[in-house]
Amino acid sequence: MEAVHGGRGRWGFLPLNLRFKGSWFSLVKEVEKRQVNGKSFFDLLSAKVRNGLTVKFWSDNWVGLTVLKDRWPKLYCLEKDKQCVVADRLIWDGSMWRFTPNWKHGLSTVEEISEMQDVDFLLNNSSLSSEVDRWFWGEDGNEPMSVASVKKWIRKGTEVLRDHSMIWESWVPNKVNLFIWRAEMDRIPTKEALIRIHVNIQDDSCALCNSATENVMHLFTGCYFACGVWSAVGIWCDIGPVMAFDFIDLLHVQDQSHRGKWAQKIIRVIVYITCWVVWKLRNERIFQGANPKVVDAVARIKSWPFLWLKNRSKYTCIEWKDWGRNPLYML
């Protein structure tokens, strides 16, 4: 990034060349404008200088209350190497650490001389050591810098409470978890959703039953094909008829089981995979001209979670013949 966006006049907290748009440009602009409780990202980031090899002398927050390029703007203009590190400017002369500038020309104005006097005052007690520089985070400047701390700050004051019913299941493939998450928010490409974004769809009817407009609610709860699948799943799981009038209702089907935490987890995953299978069969119908059957859907619904549970959970000894009769037999 420094090779593309670096160079004189292109550095703030992060390198940015305004001529190049793209994801890095968007990221830098978002970081620069983000504020929580009146403090920006850069206000909360500070360095504890040790050997001075990784801390920028002018643009990093390492001494005083602000970056030195803002505290001494006239001297900063005189600097030849604006990306110099602290170790480039604090030099041991045999008796003490001295500020060693690299000016374009000597000091010539009252402002420059005044700022140089402030340099002598501020850096009077500064020194370097053989240890590695350290970065800290937070209003007090004593919390070690970490990705988790930055994420917490970004979310603070801006995170909107969302009443999601979907729970991420670790032993289920990410693509299935993501699909359910998107489906709950009506963010999967059903025909109705595609029409909303002006995609030319000649026929908006459900690909599996042709009885109504294809949207999330119909595809997973109102479609005749899906209803047949849910009926078979309810019998297999021994939880009675699966009654759902909206997609959110499907995400609470596990509440019908009173056999403990793992029983609810397994049923929840079976619900996830049922939705996934219905979606896959819908796509096969549209793009491959397949003629899906309920019995084929149920076969997939039984086999896929069996493999995931056996290989990704503590239930490594489950048997297919017993699982095929009831997925909660081992509980």
C-alpha positions in Angstrom: 0.0 0.0 0.0 2.8 2.4 0.8 4.4 1.7 -2.7 1.1 2.7 -4.4 -0.3 5.3 -2.0 2.8 6.6 -0.3 5.0 9.6 -1.2 5.3 13.2 -0.1 2.0 14.9 0.8 0.0 11.6 0.7 0.3 10.5 4.3 -2.0 11.2 7.1 -2.5 8.4 9.5 -2.6 5.9 6.6 -1.1 6.3 3.1 -3.6 7.5 0.6 -3.2 8.7 -3.0 -6.4 10.5 -4.0 -5.9 9.6 -7.6 -6.5 5.9 -6.9 -10.1 5.0 -5.9 -11.0 1.6 -4.7 -11.4 -0.5 -1.5 -8.3 1.0 0.2 -9.5 4.5 -0.5 -12.9 3.7 1.0 -11.4 2.0 4.0 -9.1 5.0 4.8 -11.9 7.5 4.4 -14.1 5.5 6.7 -11.4 5.2 9.4 -10.7 8.9 9.1 -14.3 10.0 9.5 -15.2 7.5 12.2 -15.6 9.1 15.7 -16.9 7.7 19.0 -17.5 10.1 21.8 -15.6 12.8 19.9 -12.5 10.8 19.5 -11.1 9.4 16.2 -9.3 6.2 15.6 -5.9 8.0 15.6 -6.7 9.8 18.9 -6.8 6.5 20.7 -3.6 5.0 19.1 -0.2 5.8 20.7 3.3 4.5 20.6 5.8 3.9 23.4 9.1 4.5 21.8 11.9 2.1 22.7 14.3 1.7 19.8 12.4 4.2 17.6 12.6 2.1 14.4 8.9 1.6 13.8 7.4 4.9 15.0 7.1 7.8 12.5 8.7 10.9 14.0 6.3 13.4 12.5 3.1 11.5 11.9 2.7 9.1 14.8 1.5 9.9 18.3 4.4 9.2 20.5 5.2 12.3 22.5 3.0 15.2 23.8 -0.7 15.5 23.1 -0.7 15.7 19.3 1.4 14.5 16.3 4.6 16.6 15.8 3.7 17.7 12.3 0.7 19.5 13.7 2.6 20.9 16.7 5.5 22.2 14.6 4.0 22.8 11.1 6.8 25.2 10.0 9.6 22.7 10.9 7.6 20.0 9.2 7.7 22.0 6.0 11.5 22.2 6.3 11.8 18.4 6.7 13.3 16.6 3.8 12.2 13.1 4.8 8.7 13.4 6.1 8.4 9.6 6.7 11.5 9.5 8.9 11.3 7.4 12.1 12.2 8.5 15.6 15.6 6.8 15.4 16.5 9.0 12.4 16.0 12.2 14.5 17.1 11.2 18.0 20.9 10.6 17.8 23.2 9.8 20.7 26.2 12.2 20.5 28.3 10.4 23.2 26.8 12.3 26.2 23.1 12.8 25.5 20.3 12.2 23.0 20.0 15.1 20.6 17.4 16.0 18.0 19.2 15.9 14.6 17.1 17.5 11.9 17.5 17.2 8.1 16.2 20.6 6.9 15.9 21.9 3.4 17.6 25.0 4.6 18.4 26.7 7.9 15.9 28.4 10.2 15.0 31.8 8.9 11.7 33.0 10.5 10.5 33.8 13.9 8.0 31.0 13.8 10.6 28.4 12.9 12.9 29.6 15.7 10.1 29.5 18.2 9.1 26.0 17.2 12.7 24.9 17.5 12.8 26.1 21.1 9.7 24.0 21.7 11.5 21.0 20.2 14.3 21.4 22.8 11.8 21.6 25.6 9.6 18.7 24.5 12.4 16.3 23.6 14.7 17.1 26.4 14.0 13.9 28.3 13.5 11.6 25.2 15.8 8.6 24.8 16.0 5.3 22.9 16.8 1.8 24.0 17.4 -1.6 22.5 13.8 -2.8 23.1 11.1 -3.0 20.4 8.6 -0.1 20.1 5.2 -0.9 21.5 1.7 0.3 20.4 -1.1 1.0 22.8 -4.8 1.7 22.4 -7.6 3.4 24.4 -8.3 6.7 26.0 -5.8 6.0 28.8 -3.2 4.7 26.3 -2.5 1.6 28.4 -4.4 -1.1 26.6 -2.3 -3.3 24.1 -3.3 -2.7 20.5 -5.4 -5.6 19.1 -7.9 -6.3 16.4 -10.5 -7.1 19.0 -10.1 -3.7 20.7 -10.5 -1.9 17.4 -13.6 -3.8 16.5 -15.1 -3.0 19.9 -14.4 0.7 19.4 -15.9 0.7 15.9 -19.1 -1.0 17.1 -19.3 1.3 20.2 -22.0 3.9 19.7 -22.8 2.8 16.2 -24.0 -0.8 16.5 -27.7 -1.1 15.9 -29.5 -3.7 17.9 -30.9 -6.4 15.5 -33.3 -8.9 16.6 -32.0 -11.9 14.7 -33.3 -15.4 15.5 -30.6 -17.1 13.5 -27.8 -18.7 15.6 -24.5 -19.6 14.0 -23.7 -23.3 14.3 -20.0 -24.1 14.3 -20.3 -27.7 12.9 -22.3 -26.6 9.9 -20.5 -25.3 6.8 -20.2 -21.6 6.6 -22.1 -21.4 3.4 -25.2 -22.8 5.1 -25.0 -20.5 8.1 -24.5 -17.5 5.7 -27.5 -18.6 3.6 -29.8 -18.8 6.6 -28.6 -15.4 7.9 -29.3 -13.8 4.5 -32.6 -15.6 4.1 -33.8 -14.2 7.5 -33.1 -10.7 6.2 -34.7 -11.5 2.9 -31.3 -11.1 1.1 -31.3 -14.2 -1.1 -32.0 -13.9 -4.8 -35.6 -15.1 -5.0 -37.6 -14.0 -8.1 -39.3 -11.3 -6.1 -36.0 -10.0 -4.7 -34.5 -9.9 -8.2 -37.5 -8.0 -9.6 -37.1 -5.4 -6.8 -33.6 -4.6 -8.1 -35.0 -4.3 -11.7 -33.8 -7.7 -13.0 -35.9 -8.7 -15.9 -37.8 -11.8 -14.7 -40.5 -13.0 -17.1 -42.3 -15.3 -14.7 -42.2 -14.6 -10.9 -44.0 -17.7 -9.8 -42.4 -20.3 -7.5 -40.2 -22.6 -9.4 -41.2 -25.6 -7.3 -45.0 -25.3 -7.3 -45.9 -22.4 -9.7 -48.8 -21.4 -7.3 -47.6 -18.0 -6.1 -44.9 -15.3 -6.3 -41.6 -16.7 -5.3 -40.3 -14.9 -2.2 -38.7 -16.1 1.1 -41.9 -16.6 2.9 -43.6 -18.6 0.2 -40.6 -20.7 -0.9 -39.9 -22.0 2.6 -43.3 -22.0 4.3 -46.1 -21.8 1.7 -44.8 -23.8 -1.2 -46.6 -27.2 -1.7 -43.2 -28.9 -2.2 -41.7 -27.3 0.9 -44.7 -28.2 3.0 -44.3 -31.9 2.0 -40.6 -31.7 3.0 -41.4 -30.1 6.3 -44.0 -32.8 7.0 -41.5 -35.6 6.5 -38.9 -33.7 8.6 -41.3 -33.3 11.5 -42.1 -37.0 11.5 -38.5 -38.0 11.3 -37.5 -35.7 14.2 -40.6 -36.8 16.2 -41.6 -33.2 16.9 -45.0 -33.2 15.2 -46.1 -31.0 12.4 -43.8 -28.1 11.5 -46.1 -25.1 11.6 -44.5 -22.0 10.1 -46.2 -18.9 8.6 -43.0 -17.0 8.1 -39.2 -17.7 7.9 -38.7 -16.6 11.4 -41.1 -19.3 12.6 -38.8 -21.9 11.1 -35.9 -20.6 13.2 -37.8 -21.4 16.3 -38.9 -25.0 15.4 -36.3 -26.4 17.8 -38.3 -24.9 20.7 -40.8 -27.7 20.2 -38.2 -30.1 21.6 -37.8 -30.3 25.3 -34.9 -32.8 25.4 -32.0 -30.4 26.2 -29.4 -28.2 24.5 -28.1 -30.7 22.0 -31.5 -31.8 20.9 -32.3 -28.2 20.0 -29.0 -27.7 18.3 -29.5 -30.8 16.1 -33.1 -29.8 15.2 -31.9 -26.3 14.5 -29.3 -27.6 12.1 -31.8 -29.9 10.4 -34.0 -26.8 9.8 -31.0 -25.0 8.3 -30.2 -27.9 6.0 -33.8 -28.3 5.0 -33.9 -24.7 3.9 -30.6 -25.2 2.1 -31.8 -28.3 0.3 -35.1 -26.6 -0.8 -33.0 -23.8 -2.2 -30.6 -26.1 -4.0 -33.5 -28.0 -5.5 -35.1 -24.8 -6.6 -31.9 -23.8 -8.4 -31.6 -27.2 -10.0 -35.2 -26.9 -11.3 -34.5 -23.4 -12.8 -31.0 -23.9 -14.2 -30.9 -27.7 -15.0 -34.5 -28.5 -15.7 -34.6 -31.1 -12.9 -37.8 -32.5 -11.5 -37.3 -32.6 -7.8 -39.2 -35.0 -5.5 -39.9 -34.8 -1.8 -38.3 -38.2 -1.2 -35.0 -37.0 -2.8 -35.0 -33.8 -0.6 -35.5 -35.8 2.6 -32.7 -38.2 1.6 -30.3 -35.2 1.4 -31.6 -33.7 4.6 -30.9 -36.9 6.4 -27.4 -37.6 5.0 -25.7 -34.2 5.0 -26.2 -33.4 8.7 -25.3 -37.0 9.6 -21.9 -36.5 8.0 -21.3 -33.1 9.6 -22.4 -34.3 13.1 -20.2 -37.4 12.9 -17.1 -35.5 11.7 -17.4 -32.1 13.4 -19.0 -32.7 16.8 -18.6 -34.9 19.8 -21.0 -37.5 18.4 -18.5 -39.4 16.3 -20.0 -42.8 17.1 -23.5 -42.3 15.7 -24.8 -45.0 13.4 -26.6 -44.3 10.1 -29.3 -47.0 10.6 -30.3 -45.4 13.9 -29.9 -41.8 12.7 -32.2 -42.6 9.7 -35.0 -43.5 12.1 -34.6 -40.6 14.5 -31.8 -38.0 14.6 -32.1 -37.6 18.4 -31.8 -41.3 19.2 -28.4 -40.9 21.0 -29.6 -38.2 23.4 
